[in-house]
Structure formats: C-alpha cells, structure tokens
C-alpha cells in the first residue's frame, strides 16, 4: 500500500512538472526532480515515527554502538 501511494504521488509530481518521461530529463534535472519529490513526500505515520521517543532512543543506542565498532543491524 505504501509503495502504491508513493507511485501515485510520483506520477502526480511528474504531471505537475510536465514530465512525460524521465528519459527527457538531463542528469541534473533528474537529480533536482527526485530531490523535490523526496523532500515533499510525507509517508503516513512518518512524523509519528520521527518523534516517537522509543524510536529516537533506539536510534541513539544504535549510533553509539556503531561508533564503538559494534555493528548493529
């Protein structure tokens, strides 16, 4: 479902920017387009995950372990 929502959003952004095919864009234009899509797309629950204290604490612990050389998956 999430991938389907992203596909619809991506198509909407292509239409908004009058892009019929990504092949018509230069490398630089593609980079700018993908950056714009990524910055403007908000997945459902994305903000909740980013603000969840448990997620933040887990990410912090993982970062500390990785800095110490202990790979955390």
N, C-alpha and C positions, 0 to 999 in steps of 0.2 A: 504494500500500500504506500509506504513512504517513497519508494522509488517511482511509483506511478505519479504521485503528487509532484515530485521533482521534475519528472518528464513534462508534465503539463505546464509547470512554471517555466521550464526551459523553453518550451515551444512558444509560450506567451511572450517571453523576453525576445525571442528571435523575431516574432511578428512585430513587436513594439519597435525594434531597431531595423525593421525592414530587411531582415536577413532571410533569404530563401534557402541558402545552403552555407554551411561553414566553410566549404571549399572556396567560396567567393572572397573570403577574408584573408588578408596577409597574416603572417605570424604575429605581428604586433597587434593587429586588430583583434585576432582571436584571443590573445592574452588579455586585452582590455575588456573584451566581452565576457570571458569566463570570470574575470575578477569582479565585474559588475554583477553577474549572476550570483556568484558565491557570497558577495557582501550583502546583497538584498534578499536572498532566500532565507527564510526562517522556518526550520522544521518544527513540526508540532512538538511541544514539550522541550524544545531546545533551551529556552531561557530557564525553565524549571531545573533542568539538569545542570546548567551552569551555575545556578545559585544554591543548589542543594548542598548544605554543609557536609553531608556524608561524602558526596562526590568530591568536593574540594579537599576534604581531609585525606581521602584515599589517594587522590592525585598528588597531594603534597608528600605523602608517605612514599609513593612510588618514585617520585622525583628524587627524594633523599636517598632511597635505596639505589637508584640508578647512578647517582653521583658517587656513591661509595663503591661502585663497581659490581653491585649485586643486580643482575638483570631481573627485572620484574615484568612479567607478561600481562 
